[in-house]
Amino acid sequence: MSEVIENVSDSNFANAVLEANQPVLVDFWAPWCGPCRSLAPIVDELAEKYAGRARIMKINVDDNPAVVEHYHVKAIPTLVLFRDGEEQQRLVGVLGHEIIAHAIDAQL
């Protein structure tokens, strides 16, 4: 995992994501999820590309049920883009670098 990616949890989600002064891409994932592992290198690349302009965070769905339930995450991997404390866009499944980058660019 990229050093730029932050792990977030039920206890710090509001502070880390909703109060962030930059757009935040949250990767809802689980260690047993094959598609999540396939998406991980793309998320790592994007974290490096957008360092300083957008924050990339991961949340383990098994360990953080409150956030998962609150945002009605039903499938993983799910990527949710937040800006100014509000969900802006949701991407579900293994998507290409360009699609995710376009979504981030739209929030910058």
N, C-alpha and C positions, 0 to 999 in steps of 0.2 A: 504494500500500500504506500502511496506517495506520502512523503512527510508533510505535504501541504494539506492533506485531507484530515479533517477533525472527526473524531467520534463524538456523537451526541447521545443523550439518554433522556428518559422521562424526566429526570430531575433537573437537567440543564437546558432542555429544548427551548423553553420560552426565552431565556436569556440569550442563548447562542444563536438561535434562528430568528425568532420573531422580533427581537430587539437589535438585530444586526443592521449596520449602516451600509451594507452592500447587499446585492442579490445573493441568495443562498440556494444552492442545489442540494437537496437532501436525497441520498440514496437509501431507500428502505430495502434491506437485504437480510439474508441469513447464511451462516456458514455451510449449511447442507444443501443450499440451492445452486444447482448446476448453472442455470442461466445467470444467476447473480455473479458466479465466478467468471462466466464468459464476458460479462459487462465490466468487470472490475478494471481490466487494463485500459478500457476507454475512459472510464471515470478518472483513473490515475492520470492519463494524458491531459484530460480537460482541466484537472486540478492544477497541473503545471502551467498550462496555457493561460488560465485565467487568474493565476496567483496575483493578489493585490487588487484585482478588479471585482472578483466574485468569490464567495466562499463555497467550498465543496465539503459536505459532511455526510457521514454514514451513520445509520441507526439500525442496530440489530433488532429485527422484529420479534424475535423470541425473548429477548431480555427487556423489552420496552413496550409492553402491551398498552399502556395508557395513550401514548402518542399514536400508535397504530390504530387503536380504536377511534380516537378523536378525529383522525383524518381519513377514516374509513378505507384503509389500505387493505384490499382484498386479495391482491396478487403481488408476487415479487418476481423480479425486481420492479420496483416503482420508483421513479425519480419525480420529485416535486420541487418546483421552483417557487421560492418565496421572495417577495420584495416588500419592504415596509410592513412586515408582519402579516402579510396576506398571501395566500396561495395564488399564484399567477398562472401556472401551467402544470399539468401532470402528464408524464410519459410512462407507459407501462410496457414492460418486456425488454428484450435485448434490441436496442436501436443503435444505429450507426453514429459515428463520431459527428458527422455533419448535421444530423437532425438535432442532436443534443446541443451542439455548439450554436446552432441557429436559435434554439430556444433561449439559451443563456444570453446571446447577443441581443435578443429582443428586450431583455430586462436591463441592459446596461445603458 
